[in-house]
Amino acid sequence: MRGIKRIVDGLTYNTETATEVARWGGGGSNNDFRYFDEGLYLTKKGRWFLAGHGGAMTHYAESAGNNSWTGGCGLSPLTNQEAMENLERHGKIEALETYFADQIQEA
């Protein structure tokens, strides 16, 4: 994924300096309007964020004017709970066991 850097609430989030914990995507080729590629990252100071890019029919879409859309990229800080929920949703068992072992219990 290309580097994405944003400052949110006075904090810098940067995909090039954070650890990529997991990655997922969908929609076929990157020419597909539904294509997206995103990853869950952890900063050196322990803050989680989701970053990615996608086509014109994804949540990464950006207005191109004249009621049309193009692909784009974005970044969103997450709470610990939101990070864990994203890993669960995408079936990232190894990452869950690594980063959230103290919150996982036998059923």
MOPAC internal coordinates of N, CA, C and O (Angstrom, degrees):
PM7 1SCF
backbone

  N    0.0000 0     0.00 0     0.00 0    0    0    0
  C    1.4586 1     0.00 0     0.00 0    1    0    0
  C    1.5277 1   108.27 1     0.00 0    2    1    0
  O    1.2310 1   121.05 1   -39.99 1    3    2    1
  N    1.3052 1   115.60 1   140.01 1    3    2    1
  C    1.4636 1   119.11 1   176.52 1    5    3    2
  C    1.5262 1   109.13 1   -65.56 1    6    5    3
  O    1.2310 1   120.88 1   -25.07 1    7    6    5
  N    1.3120 1   115.91 1   154.93 1    7    6    5
  C    1.4541 1   120.19 1  -178.28 1    9    7    6
  C    1.5149 1   113.20 1   -66.78 1   10    9    7
  O    1.2310 1   121.20 1   -44.55 1   11   10    9
  N    1.3187 1   115.30 1   135.45 1   11   10    9
  C    1.4615 1   121.59 1   176.71 1   13   11   10
  C    1.5200 1   106.86 1  -126.15 1   14   13   11
  O    1.2310 1   120.80 1   -49.55 1   15   14   13
  N    1.3157 1   116.08 1   130.45 1   15   14   13
  C    1.4665 1   121.83 1   179.92 1   17   15   14
  C    1.5199 1   108.86 1  -134.48 1   18   17   15
  O    1.2310 1   120.94 1   -48.85 1   19   18   17
  N    1.3217 1   115.80 1   131.15 1   19   18   17
  C    1.4622 1   121.32 1   178.16 1   21   19   18
  C    1.5258 1   109.33 1  -141.90 1   22   21   19
  O    1.2310 1   121.09 1   -25.75 1   23   22   21
  N    1.3193 1   115.53 1   154.25 1   23   22   21
  C    1.4590 1   121.46 1   171.67 1   25   23   22
  C    1.5175 1   106.64 1  -112.86 1   26   25   23
  O    1.2310 1   120.72 1   -58.90 1   27   26   25
  N    1.3326 1   116.23 1   121.10 1   27   26   25
  C    1.4594 1   123.05 1  -177.92 1   29   27   26
  C    1.5276 1   107.92 1  -127.01 1   30   29   27
  O    1.2310 1   120.58 1   -57.69 1   31   30   29
  N    1.3191 1   116.50 1   122.31 1   31   30   29
  C    1.4672 1   121.97 1  -179.34 1   33   31   30
  C    1.5292 1   112.18 1    52.80 1   34   33   31
  O    1.2310 1   121.24 1  -140.47 1   35   34   33
  N    1.3338 1   115.24 1    39.53 1   35   34   33
  C    1.4580 1   120.68 1   177.00 1   37   35   34
  C    1.5199 1   114.98 1    78.56 1   38   37   35
  O    1.2310 1   119.88 1  -172.32 1   39   38   37
  N    1.3342 1   117.83 1     7.68 1   39   38   37
  C    1.4608 1   122.05 1   179.83 1   41   39   38
  C    1.5242 1   109.61 1  -115.20 1   42   41   39
  O    1.2310 1   120.47 1   -43.26 1   43   42   41
  N    1.3281 1   116.71 1   136.74 1   43   42   41
  C    1.4540 1   121.91 1  -179.99 1   45   43   42
  C    1.5187 1   110.23 1   -91.38 1   46   45   43
  O    1.2310 1   121.15 1   -51.48 1   47   46   45
  N    1.3354 1   115.40 1   128.52 1   47   46   45
  C    1.4608 1   122.93 1   175.18 1   49   47   46
  C    1.5252 1   106.52 1  -117.78 1   50   49   47
  O    1.2310 1   120.13 1   -53.37 1   51   50   49
  N    1.3358 1   117.36 1   126.63 1   51   50   49
  C    1.4556 1   121.28 1  -173.74 1   53   51   50
  C    1.5288 1   109.04 1  -142.20 1   54   53   51
  O    1.2310 1   120.20 1   -59.51 1   55   54   53
  N    1.3261 1   117.23 1   120.49 1   55   54   53
  C    1.4576 1   120.62 1  -179.52 1   57   55   54
  C    1.5286 1   112.38 1   -66.07 1   58   57   55
  O    1.2310 1   120.24 1   158.69 1   59   58   57
  N    1.3221 1   117.15 1   -21.31 1   59   58   57
  C    1.4603 1   119.76 1  -177.92 1   61   59   58
  C    1.5264 1   113.11 1   -82.76 1   62   61   59
  O    1.2310 1   119.90 1   163.24 1   63   62   61
  N    1.3230 1   117.80 1   -16.76 1   63   62   61
  C    1.4657 1   119.62 1   179.92 1   65   63   62
  C    1.5265 1   112.31 1  -114.07 1   66   65   63
  O    1.2310 1   119.79 1   168.81 1   67   66   65
  N    1.3170 1   118.00 1   -11.19 1   67   66   65
  C    1.4665 1   122.39 1   179.03 1   69   67   66
  C    1.5345 1   109.55 1   -90.87 1   70   69   67
  O    1.2310 1   120.76 1   -13.76 1   71   70   69
  N    1.3215 1   116.14 1   166.24 1   71   70   69
  C    1.4589 1   122.35 1   176.87 1   73   71   70
  C    1.5224 1   109.55 1   -90.82 1   74   73   71
  O    1.2310 1   120.74 1   -54.66 1   75   74   73
  N    1.3216 1   116.18 1   125.34 1   75   74   73
  C    1.4595 1   119.47 1   175.07 1   77   75   74
  C    1.5282 1   107.53 1   -79.69 1   78   77   75
  O    1.2310 1   120.65 1   -63.31 1   79   78   77
  N    1.3245 1   116.37 1   116.69 1   79   78   77
  C    1.4586 1   122.87 1  -176.47 1   81   79   78
  C    1.5232 1   111.01 1   -89.50 1   82   81   79
  O    1.2310 1   119.94 1   141.92 1   83   82   81
  N    1.3207 1   117.72 1   -38.08 1   83   82   81
  C    1.4620 1   122.28 1  -179.95 1   85   83   82
  C    1.5218 1   109.09 1  -157.34 1   86   85   83
  O    1.2310 1   121.99 1   -19.13 1   87   86   85
  N    1.3414 1   113.79 1   160.87 1   87   86   85
  C    1.4620 1   119.12 1  -179.20 1   89   87   86
  C    1.5233 1   109.08 1  -144.94 1   90   89   87
  O    1.2310 1   120.37 1   -32.38 1   91   90   89
  N    1.3297 1   116.91 1   147.62 1   91   90   89
  C    1.4578 1   122.12 1   177.01 1   93   91   90
  C    1.5142 1   109.07 1  -154.86 1   94   93   91
  O    1.2310 1   120.93 1   -11.80 1   95   94   93
  N    1.2967 1   115.84 1   168.20 1   95   94   93
  C    1.4582 1   120.13 1   179.22 1   97   95   94
  C    1.5008 1   110.63 1  -172.95 1   98   97   95
  O    1.2310 1   121.29 1     9.82 1   99   98   97
  N    1.3141 1   115.14 1  -170.18 1   99   98   97
  C    1.4492 1   119.54 1   179.70 1  101   99   98
  C    1.5084 1   112.29 1   178.01 1  102  101   99
  O    1.2310 1   121.20 1    -3.71 1  103  102  101
  N    1.3176 1   115.30 1   176.29 1  103  102  101
  C    1.4533 1   121.14 1   175.17 1  105  103  102
  C    1.5124 1   115.08 1    97.16 1  106  105  103
  O    1.2310 1   119.41 1  -173.88 1  107  106  105
  N    1.3290 1   118.73 1     6.12 1  107  106  105
  C    1.4606 1   119.71 1   178.62 1  109  107  106
  C    1.5182 1   112.25 1    87.20 1  110  109  107
  O    1.2310 1   120.88 1    43.23 1  111  110  109
  N    1.3411 1   115.93 1  -136.77 1  111  110  109
  C    1.4631 1   120.72 1  -176.67 1  113  111  110
  C    1.5254 1   111.18 1   -77.36 1  114  113  111
  O    1.2310 1   120.63 1   -18.36 1  115  114  113
  N    1.3322 1   116.40 1   161.64 1  115  114  113
  C    1.4632 1   118.80 1  -178.47 1  117  115  114
  C    1.5279 1   112.94 1   -72.46 1  118  117  115
  O    1.2310 1   119.54 1  -177.92 1  119  118  117
  N    1.3240 1   118.49 1     2.08 1  119  118  117
  C    1.4658 1   121.79 1   172.20 1  121  119  118
  C    1.5248 1   111.20 1   -90.13 1  122  121  119
  O    1.2310 1   120.40 1   170.00 1  123  122  121
  N    1.3266 1   116.84 1   -10.00 1  123  122  121
  C    1.4630 1   122.79 1  -179.25 1  125  123  122
  C    1.5266 1   109.36 1   -76.34 1  126  125  123
  O    1.2310 1   119.78 1   -44.79 1  127  126  125
  N    1.3178 1   118.02 1   135.21 1  127  126  125
  C    1.4599 1   122.36 1   179.29 1  129  127  126
  C    1.5294 1   111.97 1   -60.75 1  130  129  127
  O    1.2310 1   120.32 1   155.11 1  131  130  129
  N    1.3414 1   116.99 1   -24.89 1  131  130  129
  C    1.4665 1   121.15 1  -178.75 1  133  131  130
  C    1.5331 1   113.00 1   -96.39 1  134  133  131
  O    1.2310 1   120.38 1   179.39 1  135  134  133
  N    1.3211 1   116.88 1    -0.61 1  135  134  133
  C    1.4605 1   121.05 1  -179.47 1  137  135  134
  C    1.5340 1   110.45 1   -65.00 1  138  137  135
  O    1.2310 1   120.94 1   -41.46 1  139  138  137
  N    1.3344 1   115.81 1   138.54 1  139  138  137
  C    1.4602 1   120.07 1   171.35 1  141  139  138
  C    1.5172 1   109.57 1  -149.91 1  142  141  139
  O    1.2310 1   120.92 1   -25.37 1  143  142  141
  N    1.2927 1   115.84 1   154.63 1  143  142  141
  C    1.4574 1   124.28 1   178.01 1  145  143  142
  C    1.5188 1   105.80 1  -140.84 1  146  145  143
  O    1.2310 1   120.33 1   -59.87 1  147  146  145
  N    1.3220 1   116.98 1   120.13 1  147  146  145
  C    1.4575 1   118.71 1   179.81 1  149  147  146
  C    1.5168 1   110.55 1  -142.25 1  150  149  147
  O    1.2310 1   121.53 1   -23.28 1  151  150  149
  N    1.3121 1   114.68 1   156.72 1  151  150  149
  C    1.4478 1   120.65 1  -179.50 1  153  151  150
  C    1.5162 1   111.19 1  -137.07 1  154  153  151
  O    1.2310 1   121.91 1   -24.57 1  155  154  153
  N    1.3176 1   113.95 1   155.43 1  155  154  153
  C    1.4569 1   121.93 1   175.10 1  157  155  154
  C    1.5181 1   107.14 1  -101.19 1  158  157  155
  O    1.2310 1   120.91 1   -50.97 1  159  158  157
  N    1.3179 1   115.87 1   129.03 1  159  158  157
  C    1.4592 1   122.04 1  -174.74 1  161  159  158
  C    1.5236 1   111.35 1  -123.44 1  162  161  159
  O    1.2310 1   121.41 1   -25.04 1  163  162  161
  N    1.3263 1   114.91 1   154.96 1  163  162  161
  C    1.4543 1   122.72 1   176.43 1  165  163  162
  C    1.5297 1   107.86 1  -127.90 1  166  165  163
  O    1.2310 1   120.58 1   -57.19 1  167  166  165
  N    1.3392 1   116.49 1   122.81 1  167  166  165
  C    1.4690 1   119.88 1   179.79 1  169  167  166
  C    1.5280 1   110.36 1   -74.30 1  170  169  167
  O    1.2310 1   120.90 1   -13.46 1  171  170  169
  N    1.3073 1   115.89 1   166.54 1  171  170  169
  C    1.4735 1   121.42 1   177.85 1  173  171  170
  C    1.5241 1   111.70 1   -61.18 1  174  173  171
  O    1.2310 1   120.28 1   155.72 1  175  174  173
  N    1.3313 1   117.07 1   -24.28 1  175  174  173
  C    1.4641 1   121.10 1   179.97 1  177  175  174
  C    1.5354 1   112.37 1   -96.52 1  178  177  175
  O    1.2310 1   120.31 1  -169.34 1  179  178  177
  N    1.3361 1   117.01 1    10.66 1  179  178  177
  C    1.4528 1   121.03 1   173.10 1  181  179  178
  C    1.5132 1   117.10 1    85.39 1  182  181  179
  O    1.2310 1   119.99 1  -158.30 1  183  182  181
  N    1.3194 1   117.62 1    21.70 1  183  182  181
  C    1.4716 1   120.22 1   177.90 1  185  183  182
  C    1.5259 1   109.20 1  -102.12 1  186  185  183
  O    1.2310 1   121.53 1   -43.00 1  187  186  185
  N    1.3291 1   114.67 1   137.00 1  187  186  185
  C    1.4577 1   122.13 1  -179.24 1  189  187  186
  C    1.5207 1   111.37 1   -91.27 1  190  189  187
  O    1.2310 1   120.90 1   -32.29 1  191  190  189
  N    1.3418 1   115.88 1   147.71 1  191  190  189
  C    1.4571 1   120.36 1   170.74 1  193  191  190
  C    1.5124 1   110.68 1  -155.84 1  194  193  191
  O    1.2310 1   121.43 1   -25.22 1  195  194  193
  N    1.3213 1   114.86 1   154.78 1  195  194  193
  C    1.4484 1   124.29 1   177.61 1  197  195  194
  C    1.5194 1   107.19 1  -108.56 1  198  197  195
  O    1.2310 1   120.27 1   -48.07 1  199  198  197
  N    1.3248 1   117.10 1   131.93 1  199  198  197
  C    1.4666 1   120.74 1   179.54 1  201  199  198
  C    1.5191 1   109.03 1  -138.74 1  202  201  199
  O    1.2310 1   121.09 1   -33.58 1  203  202  201
  N    1.3254 1   115.52 1   146.42 1  203  202  201
  C    1.4475 1   118.19 1   178.46 1  205  203  202
  C    1.5078 1   113.34 1  -177.23 1  206  205  203
  O    1.2310 1   121.99 1     5.81 1  207  206  205
  N    1.3171 1   113.80 1  -174.19 1  207  206  205
  C    1.4583 1   120.60 1   176.47 1  209  207  206
  C    1.5268 1   108.06 1  -144.38 1  210  209  207
  O    1.2310 1   121.41 1   -21.09 1  211  210  209
  N    1.3234 1   114.91 1   158.91 1  211  210  209
  C    1.4503 1   118.78 1  -178.59 1  213  211  210
  C    1.5156 1   112.38 1  -165.68 1  214  213  211
  O    1.2310 1   121.73 1    -3.53 1  215  214  213
  N    1.3170 1   114.29 1   176.47 1  215  214  213
  C    1.4516 1   122.15 1  -176.40 1  217  215  214
  C    1.5168 1   114.29 1   -80.56 1  218  217  215
  O    1.2310 1   121.68 1     5.23 1  219  218  217
  N    1.3108 1   114.39 1  -174.77 1  219  218  217
  C    1.4639 1   122.49 1  -173.08 1  221  219  218
  C    1.5240 1   114.00 1   -67.58 1  222  221  219
  O    1.2310 1   119.38 1   165.95 1  223  222  221
  N    1.3363 1   118.78 1   -14.05 1  223  222  221
  C    1.4621 1   121.29 1   179.68 1  225  223  222
  C    1.5331 1   111.39 1  -113.06 1  226  225  223
  O    1.2310 1   120.56 1  -150.56 1  227  226  225
  N    1.3219 1   116.54 1    29.44 1  227  226  225
  C    1.4630 1   121.07 1   177.85 1  229  227  226
  C    1.5303 1   109.10 1  -120.16 1  230  229  227
  O    1.2310 1   120.83 1    -5.28 1  231  230  229
  N    1.3117 1   116.02 1   174.72 1  231  230  229
  C    1.4668 1   119.45 1   178.00 1  233  231  230
  C    1.5266 1   111.81 1   -71.56 1  234  233  231
  O    1.2310 1   119.76 1   176.83 1  235  234  233
  N    1.3249 1   118.06 1    -3.17 1  235  234  233
  C    1.4698 1   121.46 1   175.39 1  237  235  234
  C    1.5319 1   112.32 1   -94.18 1  238  237  235
  O    1.2310 1   119.90 1   178.60 1  239  238  237
  N    1.3170 1   117.80 1    -1.40 1  239  238  237
  C    1.4660 1   122.02 1  -177.92 1  241  239  238
  C    1.5307 1   111.39 1   -59.07 1  242  241  239
  O    1.2310 1   121.47 1   -32.38 1  243  242  241
  N    1.3283 1   114.80 1   147.62 1  243  242  241
  C    1.4684 1   122.27 1   177.39 1  245  243  242
  C    1.5235 1   108.81 1  -127.34 1  246  245  243
  O    1.2310 1   120.89 1   -34.31 1  247  246  245
  N    1.3112 1   115.89 1   145.69 1  247  246  245
  C    1.4613 1   120.42 1   179.39 1  249  247  246
  C    1.5241 1   110.26 1   -65.79 1  250  249  247
  O    1.2310 1   121.54 1   -43.92 1  251  250  249
  N    1.3293 1   114.65 1   136.08 1  251  250  249
  C    1.4631 1   120.86 1   175.94 1  253  251  250
  C    1.5270 1   110.38 1  -109.90 1  254  253  251
  O    1.2310 1   120.67 1  -167.98 1  255  254  253
  N    1.3448 1   116.32 1    12.02 1  255  254  253
  C    1.4583 1   120.98 1  -178.81 1  257  255  254
  C    1.5157 1   110.91 1    82.20 1  258  257  255
  O    1.2310 1   120.98 1   -12.35 1  259  258  257
  N    1.3208 1   115.72 1   167.65 1  259  258  257
  C    1.4752 1   121.60 1   177.99 1  261  259  258
  C    1.5247 1   112.65 1    51.16 1  262  261  259
  O    1.2310 1   120.28 1  -141.80 1  263  262  261
  N    1.3319 1   117.07 1    38.20 1  263  262  261
  C    1.4630 1   122.93 1   178.20 1  265  263  262
  C    1.5229 1   113.08 1    58.62 1  266  265  263
  O    1.2310 1   120.46 1  -145.66 1  267  266  265
  N    1.3352 1   116.73 1    34.34 1  267  266  265
  C    1.4646 1   120.30 1   177.22 1  269  267  266
  C    1.5342 1   108.85 1  -125.98 1  270  269  267
  O    1.2310 1   121.54 1   -18.73 1  271  270  269
  N    1.3247 1   114.67 1   161.27 1  271  270  269
  C    1.4600 1   120.95 1  -174.74 1  273  271  270
  C    1.5139 1   110.81 1  -129.56 1  274  273  271
  O    1.2310 1   121.20 1   -25.68 1  275  274  273
  N    1.3256 1   115.32 1   154.32 1  275  274  273
  C    1.4595 1   122.58 1   176.67 1  277  275  274
  C    1.5216 1   107.94 1  -134.16 1  278  277  275
  O    1.2310 1   120.76 1   -12.13 1  279  278  277
  N    1.3054 1   116.15 1   167.87 1  279  278  277
  C    1.4580 1   120.43 1   177.47 1  281  279  278
  C    1.5145 1   110.95 1   -68.18 1  282  281  279
  O    1.2310 1   120.97 1   -18.50 1  283  282  281
  N    1.3080 1   115.75 1   161.50 1  283  282  281
  C    1.4542 1   120.07 1  -179.93 1  285  283  282
  C    1.5152 1   110.88 1  -159.81 1  286  285  283
  O    1.2310 1   121.28 1    10.22 1  287  286  285
  N    1.3203 1   115.15 1  -169.78 1  287  286  285
  C    1.4561 1   120.39 1   179.47 1  289  287  286
  C    1.5247 1   109.09 1  -137.82 1  290  289  287
  O    1.2310 1   120.93 1   -15.08 1  291  290  289
  N    1.3135 1   115.82 1   164.92 1  291  290  289
  C    1.4505 1   119.36 1  -178.97 1  293  291  290
  C    1.5120 1   112.33 1  -164.99 1  294  293  291
  O    1.2310 1   121.73 1    -6.88 1  295  294  293
  N    1.3144 1   114.30 1   173.12 1  295  294  293
  C    1.4571 1   122.32 1  -177.60 1  297  295  294
  C    1.5182 1   108.16 1  -150.61 1  298  297  295
  O    1.2310 1   120.46 1   -44.10 1  299  298  297
  N    1.3376 1   116.73 1   135.90 1  299  298  297
  C    1.4606 1   121.57 1  -179.50 1  301  299  298
  C    1.5158 1   111.00 1  -136.37 1  302  301  299
  O    1.2310 1   119.81 1   -57.12 1  303  302  301
  N    1.3328 1   117.97 1   122.88 1  303  302  301
  C    1.4670 1   119.92 1   173.94 1  305  303  302
  C    1.5287 1   109.41 1   -65.41 1  306  305  303
  O    1.2310 1   120.57 1   -31.87 1  307  306  305
  N    1.3297 1   116.52 1   148.13 1  307  306  305
  C    1.4600 1   122.61 1  -179.50 1  309  307  306
  C    1.5202 1   110.43 1  -129.76 1  310  309  307
  O    1.2310 1   121.01 1   -26.57 1  311  310  309
  N    1.3203 1   115.67 1   153.43 1  311  310  309
  C    1.4639 1   120.23 1   170.51 1  313  311  310
  C    1.5320 1   107.58 1   -79.49 1  314  313  311
  O    1.2310 1   120.78 1   -10.78 1  315  314  313
  N    1.3309 1   116.12 1   169.22 1  315  314  313
  C    1.4641 1   120.05 1   175.51 1  317  315  314
  C    1.5249 1   110.45 1   -57.32 1  318  317  315
  O    1.2310 1   120.34 1   136.92 1  319  318  317
  N    1.3303 1   116.96 1   -43.08 1  319  318  317
  C    1.4614 1   121.74 1  -179.53 1  321  319  318
  C    1.5264 1   111.40 1   -62.48 1  322  321  319
  O    1.2310 1   120.23 1   136.67 1  323  322  321
  N    1.3267 1   117.17 1   -43.33 1  323  322  321
  C    1.4648 1   120.78 1   179.15 1  325  323  322
  C    1.5278 1   111.37 1   -65.03 1  326  325  323
  O    1.2310 1   120.34 1   142.21 1  327  326  325
  N    1.3261 1   116.95 1   -37.79 1  327  326  325
  C    1.4679 1   120.54 1   177.39 1  329  327  326
  C    1.5247 1   109.96 1   -63.29 1  330  329  327
  O    1.2310 1   120.48 1   134.56 1  331  330  329
  N    1.3189 1   116.70 1   -45.44 1  331  330  329
  C    1.4577 1   121.18 1   179.26 1  333  331  330
  C    1.5334 1   110.68 1   -62.29 1  334  333  331
  O    1.2310 1   120.10 1   136.74 1  335  334  333
  N    1.3215 1   117.41 1   -43.26 1  335  334  333
  C    1.4631 1   121.54 1   179.17 1  337  335  334
  C    1.5314 1   111.85 1   -61.84 1  338  337  335
  O    1.2310 1   120.10 1   140.99 1  339  338  337
  N    1.3370 1   117.41 1   -39.01 1  339  338  337
  C    1.4631 1   120.85 1   177.00 1  341  339  338
  C    1.5221 1   111.05 1   -63.88 1  342  341  339
  O    1.2310 1   120.21 1   137.25 1  343  342  341
  N    1.3257 1   117.21 1   -42.75 1  343  342  341
  C    1.4606 1   120.48 1   178.17 1  345  343  342
  C    1.5205 1   111.19 1   -63.76 1  346  345  343
  O    1.2310 1   120.26 1   138.61 1  347  346  345
  N    1.3240 1   117.10 1   -41.39 1  347  346  345
  C    1.4669 1   120.71 1   177.51 1  349  347  346
  C    1.5255 1   110.84 1   -63.12 1  350  349  347
  O    1.2310 1   120.35 1   133.42 1  351  350  349
  N    1.3267 1   116.95 1   -46.58 1  351  350  349
  C    1.4701 1   122.72 1  -177.88 1  353  351  350
  C    1.5221 1   112.05 1   -58.52 1  354  353  351
  O    1.2310 1   120.85 1   145.63 1  355  354  353
  N    1.3385 1   115.99 1   -34.37 1  355  354  353
  C    1.4644 1   120.30 1  -176.57 1  357  355  354
  C    1.5276 1   112.93 1  -101.12 1  358  357  355
  O    1.2310 1   120.38 1  -170.82 1  359  358  357
  N    1.3291 1   116.89 1     9.18 1  359  358  357
  C    1.4616 1   120.96 1   174.66 1  361  359  358
  C    1.5158 1   115.27 1    66.57 1  362  361  359
  O    1.2310 1   120.29 1  -146.41 1  363  362  361
  N    1.3125 1   117.04 1    33.59 1  363  362  361
  C    1.4676 1   121.43 1  -178.08 1  365  363  362
  C    1.5414 1   109.66 1   -90.70 1  366  365  363
  O    1.2310 1   120.79 1  -108.51 1  367  366  365
  N    1.3274 1   116.09 1    71.49 1  367  366  365
  C    1.4612 1   123.66 1  -173.73 1  369  367  366
  C    1.5308 1   112.00 1   -60.54 1  370  369  367
  O    1.2310 1   120.10 1   133.39 1  371  370  369
  N    1.3221 1   117.42 1   -46.61 1  371  370  369
  C    1.4648 1   120.79 1  -177.48 1  373  371  370
  C    1.5332 1   111.19 1   -60.46 1  374  373  371
  O    1.2310 1   120.27 1   136.60 1  375  374  373
  N    1.3262 1   117.09 1   -43.40 1  375  374  373
  C    1.4675 1   120.37 1   178.33 1  377  375  374
  C    1.5282 1   111.17 1   -66.25 1  378  377  375
  O    1.2310 1   120.24 1   140.91 1  379  378  377
  N    1.3251 1   117.15 1   -39.09 1  379  378  377
  C    1.4714 1   120.50 1   176.93 1  381  379  378
  C    1.5236 1   110.34 1   -60.58 1  382  381  379
  O    1.2310 1   120.52 1   134.94 1  383  382  381
  N    1.3231 1   116.61 1   -45.06 1  383  382  381
  C    1.4639 1   120.43 1  -179.18 1  385  383  382
  C    1.5266 1   111.91 1   -68.13 1  386  385  383
  O    1.2310 1   120.37 1   150.87 1  387  386  385
  N    1.3136 1   116.90 1   -29.13 1  387  386  385
  C    1.4669 1   120.65 1   179.36 1  389  387  386
  C    1.5203 1   112.10 1   -77.32 1  390  389  387
  O    1.2310 1   120.13 1   132.83 1  391  390  389
  N    1.3279 1   117.36 1   -47.17 1  391  390  389
  C    1.4612 1   121.08 1  -171.75 1  393  391  390
  C    1.5285 1   114.88 1   -98.81 1  394  393  391
  O    1.2310 1   120.15 1   162.37 1  395  394  393
  N    1.3256 1   117.31 1   -17.63 1  395  394  393
  C    1.4649 1   119.98 1  -176.16 1  397  395  394
  C    1.5344 1   112.22 1  -131.42 1  398  397  395
  O    1.2310 1   120.40 1  -151.49 1  399  398  397
  N    1.3115 1   116.84 1    28.51 1  399  398  397
  C    1.4718 1   121.22 1  -177.12 1  401  399  398
  C    1.5289 1   112.05 1   -55.91 1  402  401  399
  O    1.2310 1   120.33 1   143.97 1  403  402  401
  N    1.3300 1   116.97 1   -36.03 1  403  402  401
  C    1.4650 1   120.04 1  -177.88 1  405  403  402
  C    1.5274 1   113.01 1   -72.97 1  406  405  403
  O    1.2310 1   119.93 1   171.24 1  407  406  405
  N    1.3333 1   117.74 1    -8.76 1  407  406  405
  C    1.4560 1   121.12 1  -179.40 1  409  407  406
  C    1.5296 1   112.89 1  -110.26 1  410  409  407
  O    1.2310 1   120.41 1  -176.37 1  411  410  409
  N    1.3256 1   116.82 1     3.63 1  411  410  409
  C    1.4683 1   121.84 1  -178.09 1  413  411  410
  C    1.5197 1   108.33 1  -105.70 1  414  413  411
  O    1.2310 1   120.97 1   -47.85 1  415  414  413
  N    1.3271 1   115.75 1   132.15 1  415  414  413
  C    1.4662 1   121.26 1   179.92 1  417  415  414
  C    1.5258 1   109.65 1  -126.42 1  418  417  415
  O    1.2310 1   121.37 1   -24.85 1  419  418  417
  N    1.3135 1   114.98 1   155.15 1  419  418  417
  C    1.4632 1   120.95 1   173.79 1  421  419  418
  C    1.5244 1   108.56 1   -69.31 1  422  421  419
  O    1.2310 1   120.34 1   -40.98 1  423  422  421
  N    1.3153 1   116.96 1   139.02 1  423  422  421
  C    1.4687 1   121.34 1  -179.98 1  425  423  422
  C    1.5215 1   111.27 1   -75.43 1  426  425  423
  O    1.2310 1   120.10 1   180.00 1  427  426  425

